[in-house]
Amino acid sequence: MRILLIEDDPLLGQGVQLNLQQRGYRVDWVEAGEPGVNAVFELQPELVILDLNLPDIDGLEVLRRIRREVELPVLILTARDAVNHRIEGLDNGADDYLVKPFDLDELEARLRALQRRAAGRSQAMLTYRDIRIDTQARQVFFLEELITLGRREYELLVYLLESAGRVLTRRQIEEQLYENDLESNALEVHVHNLRKKLGKELVKTVRGVGYFVES
């Protein structure tokens, strides 16, 4: 999942970005509101983590500008802990509200919940035919047998299943999962491994374009 972090505190921003990247997320980080609004439209993230106390414009104004143009999950991350602040944030279109200081495990749990909600799932379970994925435990079951996947294989599988019926280009996959940092044949190797572990008919190839799974 590609996340845009709008946070002006350099230590906190760097810490959140690094931690989430280590957990398999792609995180773009900007330190002010105006570039944050621009990044929403340029980078097209799947979720935004938004601080309210920004140096140029208030985070609520950033939220209102985002909401006027796009629908995507927004998690407010702020030191404003009064009830009226939470109500104001939620009423302006935020999907969740987390007060600083916070636990990184709780932040990730909230991100997973927002991701499930955006994908139309209320439980931490993604099911596709004979495949069942516990997205909280990051466990994959095929024909009710636990299957061991590498981190990149797991992320590719979830991305393909959540995009079932849609062809994903090689560039889309690389930008989403690999940040363009992979060897020339790494994607093909991961696709091959998924077919070997989960059935050769799972991932379809559109020659010269990319990959997809049937809806």
N, C-alpha and C positions, 0 to 999 in steps of 0.2 A: 504494500500500500504506500502510495506517495503522500507525504504529509508536508504541509507548509507551516512552519513555526514562525510566528510574529512576536518577538520578545526582545526588549532593549537591554536587558541585563546580560552582559557578555559571559559571565561565569555560568549563569543558569542556562542561557541559550546553548552554549557549547556543551554543557553537561547533558541537557535533554537530547540534543541532536546526536551526540556520541552514543548515549545509552540506547536510544531507539534504533540507531543504525546497527548496533551490536545485536539487537533483537530482531533484525531482519527488515526493518522499515527503511524506506528512502525518505530522507528528511532534508528539505530546503529551509534555510533559516535567513530571515531578514530582521533588521533591528529597528524598524520604524513603520508607521502606519501607511504612508503614501506608497513606498515601495512594496509594502505588503499587499495593498489593493492591486497594484500592477502585477505582482507575482501571481495572484489568484488567476488572472486572465491569461497570463503568459505561460505559466507552468501547468495550469489545470490540475491542481492537486485533488486528491479524493477526500481530504479532511484538512481542516485548519485548526491549529492550536493558537489561540489569540490572547495576548496580554492586554489589559485595559489601560495601563499607565504607560503610554508611549510618548516619545519626546516631541513628535510633531502634531499629530491629531489624536484625539481620544479614541480608545479602542472601540467604544460603542459606535462612533461614527464610521470606523472601519467596518464593523459588523453590518451597519445599515447599508453601506455602499455595496458590500458583498451580496447581501440579501436582495438588493434591487435588481441584480443581474443574474445570479446563479443560485442553485439549490445544492448545497453540499454540507456535510456535518461540520459544525463549528463548536469547539470546546474552548470555553473561556478559562484562562489560567491567570489568576490575579491575587493580589493581597487584599483586595476590597472584600471583606468578609461579612459586612452587615447584610441583614436579610433584604433590605430594600435594594441593595446593590445586586444581589442575586436575582431578585424579581425583575429589576430593570434589564439585566442581561438576558434573561430568558424571554422577557416580553419583546425584546428587540431582535429575537431570532436565534439566540444561542440554543444549542441542543443539550449542552451539559455545562457544568460550572464547577471548577476545582480550585480550592483556596490554597494559596501558598502559606507556609511550607507544605509540601506534599510528598507522598511516597511514590517512587517511580513505578513500583509494581501496581499501585492503584491507578496511576495515570495510564499504564498500558491496558489494564482491565477496562477502564472507561473507553479507551480507543477501540478495543475489541468489541465492546457493546455497541458503540456508534457504528462501527463497520458492519456488524450483524444487522442492525436496524436499517442501515442504508441498503443492504442487500436483501431486505425483506425477511430476515431470520431473527427470531426472538431468542433462540437458544444457541449455545456455543457449539453447534453441530451443523456441518455442511454435508449433505447427502447427495450423491449422484450415482444412480443405478446401484452397482454392487460396491461402491466406494462410500465410506463414511469417515468424516474427518472431525475430530474433536479439536476445534480451533483454539481452545484455551490450553489444552495439554499438548497441542501440536502433534497429535497421534493420528495415524492413518490406518484404517482397517479396510481390507479387501476380502470380500466373502467371509467377513467376520474374523479374519486373521490379521493380527497386527503386522504392518509392513514397515520396515525400516527405510526411511528416506533421508538423504542428505539435506542440509538446510536449503540449498538452491533448488533441489528437486521438489521439496515441500512447497516452497514459495511459488515455483512455476506451476505446480499442480493446482494450488488454490486459485491462482490468477486465471488459469485456463477454465476451471470449473465455474468460477464466479462470472466468467465471460462466455459461458456455454452458448453456442450458436453464432458467435461472432468471431470472425477471423482476426487474429492478433498478428500484426506484422512483426518481423524480427526487431525492427527499431523500437516499436512499442514495448516489447518484452524486455529488451536491453535497458531502455530508459526506466522502466518500472521496477525491474528486479536487480539489475546489475550495475546501474549507474554508468553504463558503457564501459565497465571495467571487467572484461572477460576475454579469455583467449578466443581465437577466431572460431574454433569448433566446439566451444564449451556448451553452447545452447543445444547443438545437435546431440552431444553426449548426454545431456540431461533429458532430452526428449527420448532418446534411445533407452535410457535407464527406466523412465516412467513406463514405456511400452513393455519392457522386459518384466517389470514388477507388477504392473496393473493391467496387462493385456495389450497386445500389439495393435488392436483396433481403437484404443482409447484416443490417442492424439492423431488427428488428421493433418496431413501436409498439403498446403496449397503452394505448389511449386513456384518459386520466385517471389512469393508474397509472405507466407508465415504459417502459423499453426492454429488449430481450433479443435474443440470437442463439440460433438453434436448436442443440440439442445434436447 
